[in-house]
């Protein structure tokens, strides 16, 4: 496939990971990013074994071990008295069950590690896509600066407001999830007196939940506070928040939550949005991946992981189908549509599950968790964490 050229539109985590998976095939890849300088938000991201398997295969294993954190457990707690509802071991258990670790890492660190593996000539910043023109054997891309480029295949990895998607399909508006998210990072030393273990912890309570974990090799402490709200207009990830608003929202919660919030200097707040699952992702020689086609809520910690899976699956389908683009994209959709839709649906359901008012339904949820029979237990997530997106079962795409 030496004459095969792929254009990836979008230089985020999903787009760069896809470019690296495609480069492993020996094809020419160029990433077009509208920003003049690549930057990621100051927030953590969880990389479960289904994604770390792929990143290890791309050569990032040592760097992930250095800059990421391997949590000891996924610890779910009650909002007021810190009672453990379910504690699922992760470090060691993940490797034993699924072959690869679970990492927590700063998003900017992950993007930087990916970019370090991308040839500099493959990155083209400052290119805002304004047009796509499908031809029989190529696609022409048109950019706002007047430049044009051609490719054998275009991959839209340009996020929930994807320009590529809008040029292909009428997919409607984003859906507000009815909640907003405060996020913040503090030096680990600022919360050291709280003796918080190296775990991914989620505190669940009426109308809200609170997640925290370490990133950057344990140097930073990341938190995410999600609060029910009925309306929200901005979708920016860089909207400044007021920690006093978050403190007021978590009045009456366990003192540790309030101590974490008091430790932060700057917070950011954004509304949570997703999109309905799409019926198809491809048209001609153009396809989509990540939030561009399956934007999901963060309540399965799978947004980045599923985008990374997409790139590996697309590369595997192209390797299997050779120059037959239509066949490759058909296989890609058959492998990915149902799986990503399931994760989207589970993430939306978790928002309800995490925010239950105290009462009969909450007691039933807690009892189920105590029996370790929920979707949160490791034995029930093998379909998710044990998946190898880069491996093509010939029968599944026949």
Number of C-alpha atoms within 10 A of each C-alpha: 12 8 11 15 18 24 24 29 28 28 27 26 24 29 29 27 27 28 29 22 27 23 19 12 14 12 17 19 25 24 25 25 23 18 14 11 10 15 13 16 11 18 20 27 24 26 26 24 25 26 30 24 25 23 22 16 14 17 14 19 16 10 14 24 16 13 19 26 25 25 24 19 21 20 19 23 21 18 22 17 11 16 11 15 20 22 20 17 16 23 19 17 17 21 13 11 16 21 15 23 28 27 23 28 28 26 22 20 21 24 19 17 17 23 20 11 15 19 12 10 9 18 18 17 16 16 21 20 24 14 14 20 14 18 11 8 11 19 21 17 20 18 17 13 11 10 11 14 12 17 23 21 23 28 26 27 33 27 23 19 14 19 20 24 25 12 13 16 13 8 14 9 12 15 12 19 20 15 19 22 21 24 28 24 26 20 16 18 12 15 18 11 8 11 7 15 13 18 23 23 20 22 26 24 21 17 18 24 23 22 18 23 27 29 29 23 16 19 14 20 26 26 26 21 22 27 21 19 15 10 11 15 8 11 15 12 18 13 13 14 17 13 21 12 10 21 17 10 16 22 12 12 18 15 14 14 22 16 14 20 23 15 15 19 11 14 22 21 24 21 23 22 20 19 21 17 19 14 12 14 23 22 14 18 21 27 24 31 29 28 22 25 30 26 25 30 24 18 19 18 16 23 24 23 23 28 28 27 29 30 29 26 26 27 26 22 26 21 16 17 16 13 14 12 18 16 16 22 24 15 22 24 21 14 20 19 18 14 14 24 19 11 21 24 15 16 20 17 14 15 22 15 18 22 19 19 16 10 9 10 12 17 13 11 15 18 15 15 19 14 11 18 13 17 13 16 17 20 13 13 13 13 12 18 23 18 16 18 22 19 12 17 10 9 6 9 16 7
